[in-house]
Amino acid sequence: MDPDSNISHPTSASQISYLNKMSQANNRVKSGEIELTDKVVAINRVVKTTKGGRAFSFSALVVVGNGNGIVGQGLGKAKEVKEAIAKGIDDAKKNLIKVPVMNGTVPHDQFTKAGAAKVLIKPAAHGTGVLAGGSMRAVLEMAGYTDVLAKSLGSANPHNVVKATVKALGEMREPIEVAKKRNIGLKKVFNG
């Protein structure tokens, strides 16, 4: 009896989504000794009306990265702006992922949704620059991309756009990894 005959191949959508989540979990990185820079994407003032008047608080959406393939996003909430940003940075450091950077661009096209936000990311020729909107630009620059084409197609809500961008980058795979999984050469991956 063949030992590989017991391996079941994913057929349902739930099994495939589970495998995608598992591959994203493998991309996770610990923030230990990595030199990270941060960028504040959005600060929102929240007002809560109470019996004694109005209570103001702030929420800060922050993106951190090392500019060399590691990026993370986080949300911090506090009564003061500085404290909210500090909490956002701490949260982002807990959610770091490794993303593939090939010659300053992404390895392939990627379309992803998060909430109502839809993002499309495409590789670009050297010298193009980062052609992306505000929220996406912050994530792509923190990850270390220098040449990339990106478009936000759905909601412009910065929270969902950042989540969708990080998710899209996390789903990208390097050509060497694809070649190993399919047992084919790199030329076959690129040329079909």
URGI-V756503 format. One record per pair of residues at least 4 apart in sequence whose C-alpha atoms are under 7 Angstrom apart, sorted by the first residue. I is the first residue (numbers start at 1). J is the second residue. D is the distance in Angstrom with one decimal. If there is no record, write none. Layout:
<<I:J:D> <I:J:D>>
This chain:
<<10:15:5.5> <10:16:6.0> <11:15:6.8> <12:16:6.5> <13:17:6.1> <14:18:6.1> <15:19:6.3> <16:20:6.3> <17:21:6.2> <18:22:6.3> <19:23:6.2> <20:24:6.3> <21:25:6.2> <22:26:6.5> <23:27:6.8> <24:170:6.0> <24:171:6.7> <27:97:5.2> <27:98:5.2> <28:96:5.8> <28:97:4.4> <28:98:6.3> <29:96:5.3> <29:97:5.3> <29:98:6.5> <30:96:6.9> <31:93:5.8> <35:66:6.0> <36:64:6.3> <36:65:5.2> <36:66:4.6> <37:64:5.5> <37:65:5.6> <37:66:6.1> <38:62:6.8> <38:63:5.7> <38:64:4.2> <38:65:6.6> <39:62:5.8> <39:63:5.3> <39:64:6.3> <39:138:6.9> <40:61:6.1> <40:62:4.5> <40:63:6.4> <41:61:5.5> <41:62:5.6> <41:63:6.9> <41:135:6.1> <41:138:6.9> <42:60:5.8> <42:61:5.1> <43:58:6.8> <43:59:5.7> <43:60:4.5> <43:61:6.4> <44:58:5.6> <44:59:5.2> <44:60:6.4> <45:56:6.9> <45:57:6.0> <45:58:4.6> <45:59:6.6> <46:56:5.8> <46:57:5.2> <46:58:5.7> <47:54:6.5> <47:55:5.8> <47:56:4.7> <47:57:6.5> <48:54:5.7> <48:55:5.1> <48:56:6.4> <49:53:5.9> <49:54:4.4> <49:55:6.2> <50:54:5.7> <50:55:6.9> <56:79:6.7> <57:78:5.8> <57:79:4.3> <57:80:6.7> <58:77:5.7> <58:78:5.5> <58:79:5.9> <58:80:6.4> <58:81:5.9> <58:84:6.4> <59:75:6.9> <59:76:5.5> <59:77:4.3> <59:78:6.5> <59:84:5.9> <60:75:5.7> <60:76:5.2> <60:77:6.4> <60:84:5.6> <60:85:5.5> <60:88:6.2> <61:74:6.0> <61:75:4.7> <61:76:6.7> <61:88:6.3> <62:73:5.8> <62:74:5.4> <62:75:6.3> <62:85:7.0> <62:88:5.5> <62:89:6.1> <62:92:6.9> <63:72:5.8> <63:73:4.4> <63:74:6.5> <63:92:6.5> <63:138:7.0> <63:139:6.3> <64:71:5.7> <64:72:5.3> <64:73:6.3> <64:89:7.0> <64:92:6.3> <64:142:6.2> <65:70:5.4> <65:71:4.2> <65:72:6.3> <65:142:4.6> <65:143:5.5> <66:70:5.7> <66:71:6.9> <66:142:6.4> <66:143:6.6> <67:141:6.9> <67:142:5.1> <67:143:4.9> <67:144:3.7> <68:143:6.0> <68:144:4.9> <69:98:5.6> <69:99:4.9> <69:100:6.0> <69:101:5.9> <69:143:5.0> <69:144:5.9> <70:96:6.6> <70:97:5.7> <70:98:4.6> <70:99:6.1> <70:143:5.5> <71:96:5.4> <71:97:5.7> <71:98:6.7> <71:142:6.2> <71:143:5.0> <72:92:5.1> <72:93:6.4> <72:95:5.3> <72:96:4.2> <72:97:6.2> <73:92:4.4> <73:95:6.5> <74:88:4.9> <74:89:6.3> <74:91:4.7> <74:92:3.9> <75:88:4.4> <75:91:6.3> <76:84:4.7> <76:85:6.0> <76:87:4.5> <76:88:3.8> <77:84:4.7> <77:87:6.9> <78:83:5.9> <78:84:4.7> <80:84:6.2> <81:85:6.2> <82:86:6.2> <83:87:6.2> <84:88:6.1> <85:89:6.2> <86:90:6.3> <87:91:6.2> <88:92:6.1> <89:93:6.2> <90:94:6.6> <91:95:6.7> <92:96:6.6> <97:170:6.9> <99:169:5.9> <99:170:5.8> <100:106:6.7> <100:172:6.9> <100:173:6.8> <100:174:6.1> <101:105:5.8> <101:106:5.7> <101:145:6.7> <102:106:6.0> <102:107:6.1> <104:144:7.0> <104:145:4.8> <104:146:4.9> <104:147:5.7> <105:123:5.5> <105:124:6.4> <105:145:5.4> <105:146:6.4> <105:147:5.1> <105:148:5.5> <106:122:6.8> <106:123:5.0> <106:148:6.9> <107:123:6.5> <107:174:6.3> <108:122:6.3> <108:123:6.0> <109:121:5.7> <109:122:4.5> <109:123:6.5> <110:120:5.8> <110:121:5.3> <110:122:6.6> <110:168:6.2> <111:119:5.7> <111:120:4.5> <111:121:6.5> <111:168:6.7> <112:118:5.8> <112:119:5.5> <112:120:6.8> <112:164:6.1> <112:168:5.4> <113:117:5.6> <113:118:4.4> <113:119:6.4> <113:164:5.5> <114:118:6.6> <114:160:5.8> <114:163:6.3> <114:164:4.7> <115:160:6.1> <116:154:5.9> <116:155:5.4> <117:153:6.9> <117:154:4.5> <117:155:4.5> <117:156:6.8> <117:160:5.6> <117:161:5.4> <117:164:6.6> <118:152:5.9> <118:153:5.1> <118:154:4.8> <118:164:6.7> <119:151:5.8> <119:152:4.6> <119:153:5.8> <119:164:6.4> <119:165:6.5> <120:150:5.6> <120:151:5.2> <120:152:6.5> <121:149:5.9> <121:150:4.4> <121:151:6.6> <122:148:6.1> <122:149:5.1> <122:150:6.2> <123:148:5.2> <123:149:6.2> <124:128:6.3> <124:147:5.4> <124:148:4.8> <124:149:6.0> <125:147:6.6> <126:147:6.0> <127:147:6.5> <128:147:5.3> <129:146:5.4> <129:147:4.3> <129:148:6.4> <130:137:6.9> <130:146:5.8> <130:147:5.1> <130:148:5.0> <130:149:6.4> <131:148:6.2> <131:149:5.0> <131:150:6.0> <132:136:5.9> <132:137:5.1> <132:149:6.4> <132:150:4.9> <132:151:6.1> <133:137:5.6> <134:138:6.4> <135:139:6.8> <135:158:5.7> <135:161:6.5> <135:162:5.9> <136:140:6.2> <136:161:6.7> <136:162:6.1> <136:165:6.3> <137:141:5.9> <138:142:6.1> <139:143:6.2> <139:162:6.8> <140:144:6.5> <140:145:5.6> <141:145:5.5> <156:161:6.6> <157:161:6.2> <158:162:5.9> <159:163:6.3> <160:164:6.0> <161:165:6.1> <162:166:6.2> <163:167:6.0> <164:168:6.0> <165:169:6.2> <166:170:6.1> <167:171:6.3> <168:172:6.6> <173:177:6.7> <173:178:6.9> <174:178:6.5> <175:179:6.1> <175:186:6.8> <175:189:6.8> <176:180:6.2> <176:186:6.6> <177:181:6.3> <178:182:6.2> <179:183:5.7> <179:184:5.1> <179:185:5.8> <179:186:5.8> <179:189:6.4> <180:184:6.7> <184:188:6.5> <185:189:6.7> <186:190:6.5> <187:191:5.9> <188:192:5.1>>
